[in-house]
């Protein structure tokens, strides 16, 4: 099965048509409320990483991870003044029709949260818009510190994962109904595609399971004391997704095995039918072969139409007898 594709980024020779071009000026969105600063950078380029290096005391290796075109592993790097997170979430690419992994980098410190998705993420963009336009949303999400805002972002990203998971479940249900409707051969590719989506989804979720378990401890100094139960809820959502993927994996494998059995059964029916036809025709061919050799002395050889009718009766009777025998032995 093909592995998850890497996130495509601009190359030194030119700019890909699928990603934003390199910017001369950094594109950093900033929102301040209740003593918390939230900075948001989508699809970072060298301009944004240079801006981060200039305005924040982040480790160069973290900035290198932000700019890297290769997908980083899920991790938590703790420093004296901040924590650097790398998380991954599934995203269905309508252009390619495939499930891909998108990376979210986060810097969190006292009174500071910087979110850096490698690709635009709808839940984060929607949350930013609410906080930007509504004072009550800024109070709800930004008045409890950077740790609580991080929880809300990660929680909404996992909520966004469930509709993708449901689509896989709907596909499996549709495949199960279609297997016995005479579409087995056409379903081979569909089952393979669903299995690939499940495998790709598992590759996104599995590596960050230990990372999420460490998340609460890593950011507790930037969050209220009662935030532990909230991060436990994120871990629970991740485990629910993983359990569903495990079930879907077993269902997909069972559907594949069932589909192969149906195809084999139908192929056996075809072979049995061809065998019966051959067995019926064989003695008839033998008789007609003898009379086609123009040898004198064969019975009914010189009786004209009467001999033809007699031979036709014999042939039909012989064919009927063979079919009766097959039916008596339950071969037909």
C-alpha positions as CSV (number, residue, x, y, z in Angstrom):
1,X,0.0,0.0,0.0
2,X,1.2,3.5,-0.7
3,X,2.3,5.5,2.2
4,X,1.1,9.0,3.1
5,X,2.3,11.6,0.7
6,X,4.6,14.4,2.1
7,X,3.3,17.9,2.3
8,X,4.5,19.6,-0.9
9,X,6.4,22.9,-0.3
10,X,8.1,25.4,-2.6
11,X,11.4,24.2,-4.1
12,X,14.5,26.3,-4.7
13,X,14.0,26.2,-8.4
14,X,10.5,27.4,-8.5
15,X,7.2,27.6,-6.8
16,X,4.7,24.8,-6.9
17,X,1.3,25.6,-8.2
18,X,-0.2,23.8,-5.2
19,X,1.4,25.9,-2.4
20,X,1.7,29.6,-1.7
21,X,4.8,31.3,-3.2
22,X,7.6,32.6,-1.1
23,X,6.8,35.9,0.5
24,X,9.0,38.9,0.8
25,X,7.2,40.1,4.0
26,X,6.1,37.8,6.8
27,X,2.4,37.0,7.0
28,X,1.8,36.9,10.7
29,X,-1.7,37.3,12.1
30,X,-1.9,38.6,15.6
31,X,-4.7,38.7,18.2
32,X,-4.4,40.0,21.7
33,X,-7.0,39.7,24.5
34,X,-7.0,39.2,28.3
35,X,-3.2,39.2,28.6
36,X,-2.8,36.5,25.9
37,X,-1.2,37.0,22.5
38,X,-2.2,34.5,19.7
39,X,-0.2,34.6,16.6
40,X,-1.2,32.6,13.6
41,X,1.0,31.7,10.5
42,X,-0.3,29.6,7.7
43,X,2.0,27.8,5.3
44,X,5.3,29.3,6.7
45,X,8.1,30.3,4.4
46,X,11.6,31.6,5.1
47,X,10.1,35.1,5.7
48,X,8.0,33.9,8.6
49,X,10.8,31.8,10.2
50,X,13.1,34.7,10.0
51,X,10.5,36.9,11.7
52,X,10.1,34.2,14.4
53,X,13.9,34.1,15.0
54,X,14.0,37.9,15.2
55,X,11.0,38.4,17.6
56,X,11.3,35.3,19.8
57,X,14.0,33.3,21.4
58,X,13.2,30.0,19.9
59,X,15.7,27.2,19.3
60,X,17.1,27.1,15.7
61,X,16.2,23.4,15.4
62,X,12.5,24.2,16.1
63,X,12.5,26.9,13.5
64,X,14.1,24.4,11.1
65,X,11.3,21.9,11.8
66,X,8.8,24.7,11.1
67,X,10.3,25.4,7.7
68,X,11.1,21.8,6.7
69,X,9.3,20.4,3.7
70,X,9.5,16.9,5.3
71,X,6.8,15.8,7.6
72,X,8.2,15.8,11.2
73,X,7.3,13.2,13.8
74,X,4.8,14.1,16.5
75,X,6.7,15.4,19.5
76,X,6.9,17.8,22.4
77,X,10.1,19.7,23.1
78,X,10.2,21.5,26.4
79,X,12.5,24.5,27.1
80,X,12.8,26.9,30.0
81,X,10.6,29.6,28.5
82,X,8.3,27.7,26.0
83,X,7.2,24.4,24.7
84,X,7.3,23.4,21.0
85,X,4.7,20.9,19.7
86,X,4.3,19.0,16.5
87,X,0.9,17.4,15.9
88,X,-0.7,15.8,12.8
89,X,-4.3,15.6,11.7
90,X,-5.9,13.9,8.7
91,X,-7.2,15.9,5.9
92,X,-9.1,14.7,2.8
93,X,-7.7,16.3,-0.3
94,X,-10.5,16.6,-2.8
95,X,-8.1,17.4,-5.6
96,X,-6.3,14.0,-5.3
97,X,-9.2,12.1,-3.7
98,X,-6.8,10.8,-1.0
99,X,-6.5,11.1,2.7
100,X,-3.4,13.0,3.7
101,X,-1.6,14.1,6.9
102,X,-1.3,17.8,7.6
103,X,1.1,19.1,10.2
104,X,0.5,21.7,13.0
105,X,3.4,23.3,14.8
106,X,2.7,25.1,18.0
107,X,4.8,27.4,20.2
108,X,3.3,27.9,23.7
109,X,4.7,30.1,26.4
110,X,3.4,32.4,29.2
111,X,0.8,34.6,27.7
112,X,1.8,33.4,24.2
113,X,0.5,30.9,21.6
114,X,1.7,30.6,18.1
115,X,0.0,28.2,15.7
116,X,1.7,27.3,12.5
117,X,-0.2,24.9,10.2
118,X,1.7,23.7,7.2
119,X,-1.6,23.9,5.3
120,X,-4.8,25.9,6.1
121,X,-7.0,24.1,8.6
122,X,-10.7,25.0,8.7
123,X,-11.2,24.5,12.5
124,X,-8.4,26.9,13.4
125,X,-9.4,29.4,10.8
126,X,-13.0,29.3,12.1
127,X,-11.9,29.7,15.7
128,X,-9.6,32.6,14.7
129,X,-12.5,34.3,12.9
130,X,-14.8,34.0,16.0
131,X,-12.2,35.4,18.3
132,X,-11.4,38.2,15.9
133,X,-15.0,39.4,15.5
134,X,-16.6,38.6,18.8
135,X,-15.6,39.8,22.2
136,X,-17.5,37.0,24.0
137,X,-15.5,34.4,22.0
138,X,-12.2,36.1,23.0
139,X,-13.3,35.9,26.6
140,X,-14.3,32.3,26.4
141,X,-11.2,31.1,24.6
142,X,-8.4,33.5,25.6
143,X,-9.2,34.5,29.2
144,X,-7.8,31.3,30.8
145,X,-4.3,31.3,29.5
146,X,-2.4,29.9,26.5
147,X,-2.8,26.3,27.8
148,X,-6.6,26.5,27.6
149,X,-6.5,28.1,24.2
150,X,-4.3,25.3,23.0
151,X,-6.7,22.8,24.4
152,X,-9.6,24.4,22.5
153,X,-7.6,24.3,19.2
154,X,-6.5,20.7,19.6
155,X,-10.0,19.7,20.7
156,X,-11.7,21.2,17.7
157,X,-9.1,19.7,15.4
158,X,-10.0,16.2,16.8
159,X,-13.7,17.1,16.4
160,X,-12.9,17.7,12.8
161,X,-11.5,14.2,12.5
162,X,-14.7,12.4,13.3
163,X,-16.6,13.4,10.1
164,X,-13.7,12.0,8.1
165,X,-13.9,8.8,10.2
166,X,-17.7,8.6,9.6
167,X,-17.2,8.8,5.8
168,X,-15.0,5.8,6.0
169,X,-17.7,4.0,7.9
170,X,-20.3,4.9,5.3
171,X,-18.0,3.6,2.6
172,X,-17.6,0.3,4.4
173,X,-21.4,0.0,4.8
174,X,-22.0,0.7,1.1
175,X,-19.3,-1.8,0.1
176,X,-20.9,-4.5,2.3
177,X,-24.3,-3.9,0.6
178,X,-22.8,-4.0,-2.9
179,X,-20.8,-7.2,-2.5
180,X,-23.8,-9.4,-3.0
181,X,-25.3,-7.3,-5.8
182,X,-23.2,-8.7,-8.5
183,X,-20.5,-6.0,-8.4
184,X,-17.7,-8.0,-6.8
185,X,-15.1,-7.4,-9.5
186,X,-15.8,-3.7,-9.6
187,X,-15.5,-3.5,-5.8
188,X,-11.9,-4.8,-5.7
189,X,-10.5,-1.3,-6.4
190,X,-13.0,0.4,-4.0
191,X,-12.1,-1.9,-1.1
192,X,-8.4,-1.3,-1.8
193,X,-9.0,2.4,-1.7
194,X,-10.8,2.2,1.6
195,X,-8.1,0.1,3.1
196,X,-5.5,2.7,2.0
197,X,-7.5,5.5,3.7
198,X,-7.7,3.5,6.9
199,X,-3.9,2.8,6.8
200,X,-3.2,6.4,6.1
201,X,-5.4,7.5,8.9
202,X,-3.7,5.1,11.3
203,X,-0.3,6.5,10.3
204,X,-1.5,9.9,11.4
205,X,-3.1,8.9,14.7
206,X,-0.8,6.1,16.0
207,X,2.5,8.0,16.3
208,X,1.0,10.9,18.4
209,X,-0.8,8.8,21.0
210,X,2.1,9.0,23.4
211,X,2.6,12.7,22.6
212,X,-1.0,13.5,23.6
213,X,-0.6,11.7,26.9
214,X,2.4,14.0,27.7
215,X,0.6,17.1,26.5
216,X,-1.1,18.0,29.7
217,X,2.1,17.7,31.8
218,X,4.1,19.7,29.3
219,X,1.7,22.7,29.2
220,X,0.4,22.6,32.8
221,X,2.5,25.6,33.8
222,X,0.6,27.7,31.2
223,X,-2.9,26.5,32.1
224,X,-5.3,26.6,35.0
225,X,-5.0,23.9,37.6
226,X,-8.3,22.2,36.6
227,X,-7.2,21.8,32.9
228,X,-6.0,18.2,33.4
229,X,-9.5,16.8,32.8
230,X,-9.8,18.7,29.5
231,X,-6.6,17.2,28.1
232,X,-7.7,13.8,29.3
233,X,-10.8,14.4,27.1
234,X,-8.5,14.9,24.1
235,X,-6.7,11.6,24.9
236,X,-10.1,9.9,25.1
237,X,-11.1,11.3,21.6
238,X,-7.8,10.1,20.2
239,X,-8.4,6.6,21.6
240,X,-11.9,6.6,20.3
241,X,-10.6,7.4,16.8
242,X,-8.0,4.7,17.2
243,X,-10.5,2.1,18.3
244,X,-12.8,2.9,15.4
245,X,-9.9,2.6,13.0
246,X,-9.0,-0.8,14.4
247,X,-12.6,-1.9,13.9
248,X,-12.7,-0.5,10.4
249,X,-9.4,-2.3,9.6
250,X,-11.0,-5.6,10.6
251,X,-14.2,-4.9,8.7
252,X,-12.2,-3.9,5.6
253,X,-10.2,-7.1,5.8
254,X,-13.3,-9.2,6.3
255,X,-15.0,-7.5,3.3
256,X,-12.0,-8.1,1.1
257,X,-12.0,-11.8,2.1
258,X,-15.7,-12.0,1.6
259,X,-15.5,-10.4,-1.8
260,X,-12.7,-12.8,-2.9
261,X,-14.9,-15.7,-1.7
262,X,-17.9,-14.4,-3.7
263,X,-15.7,-14.0,-6.8
264,X,-14.2,-17.5,-6.4
265,X,-17.7,-19.0,-5.8
266,X,-19.0,-17.4,-9.0
267,X,-15.9,-18.5,-10.9
268,X,-16.5,-22.1,-9.7
269,X,-20.1,-21.9,-10.8
270,X,-18.9,-20.8,-14.3
271,X,-16.4,-23.7,-14.4
272,X,-19.0,-26.2,-13.3
273,X,-21.4,-25.0,-16.0
274,X,-18.7,-25.2,-18.7
275,X,-17.7,-28.7,-17.4
276,X,-21.4,-29.9,-17.7
277,X,-21.7,-28.5,-21.2
278,X,-18.5,-30.2,-22.2
279,X,-19.6,-33.5,-20.7
280,X,-23.0,-33.3,-22.5
281,X,-21.5,-32.5,-25.8
282,X,-18.6,-35.0,-25.7
283,X,-20.6,-38.2,-26.5
284,X,-22.7,-36.3,-29.1
285,X,-19.5,-35.2,-30.8
286,X,-18.2,-38.8,-30.7
287,X,-21.3,-40.1,-32.5
288,X,-21.4,-37.3,-35.1
289,X,-17.6,-37.9,-35.6
290,X,-18.1,-41.5,-36.5
291,X,-20.8,-40.7,-39.1
292,X,-18.7,-37.9,-40.6
293,X,-16.0,-40.4,-41.7
294,X,-18.1,-41.8,-44.6
295,X,-17.5,-45.4,-43.7
296,X,-19.9,-48.0,-45.0
297,X,-21.6,-50.4,-42.7
298,X,-22.5,-48.0,-39.9
299,X,-26.1,-48.4,-38.6
300,X,-28.6,-46.0,-40.3
301,X,-25.8,-44.9,-42.7
302,X,-27.9,-45.4,-45.8
303,X,-31.5,-44.8,-44.8
304,X,-31.7,-41.1,-45.8
305,X,-34.0,-38.9,-43.8
306,X,-35.1,-41.7,-41.6
307,X,-31.6,-42.4,-40.5
308,X,-31.1,-38.7,-39.7
309,X,-34.2,-38.6,-37.6
310,X,-33.1,-41.8,-35.8
311,X,-29.7,-40.4,-35.1
312,X,-31.2,-37.1,-33.9
313,X,-33.4,-39.0,-31.5
314,X,-30.5,-41.0,-30.2
315,X,-28.4,-37.8,-29.7
316,X,-31.2,-36.0,-27.9
317,X,-31.9,-39.0,-25.7
318,X,-28.2,-39.4,-24.9
319,X,-28.0,-35.7,-24.0
320,X,-31.1,-36.0,-21.8
321,X,-29.7,-39.1,-20.1
322,X,-26.5,-37.3,-19.2
323,X,-28.3,-34.4,-17.8
324,X,-30.6,-36.7,-15.8
325,X,-27.6,-38.5,-14.4
326,X,-26.0,-35.2,-13.4
327,X,-29.2,-34.0,-11.7
328,X,-29.6,-37.3,-9.9
329,X,-26.0,-36.9,-8.5
330,X,-26.9,-33.3,-7.6
331,X,-24.1,-32.0,-9.8
332,X,-26.6,-29.9,-11.6
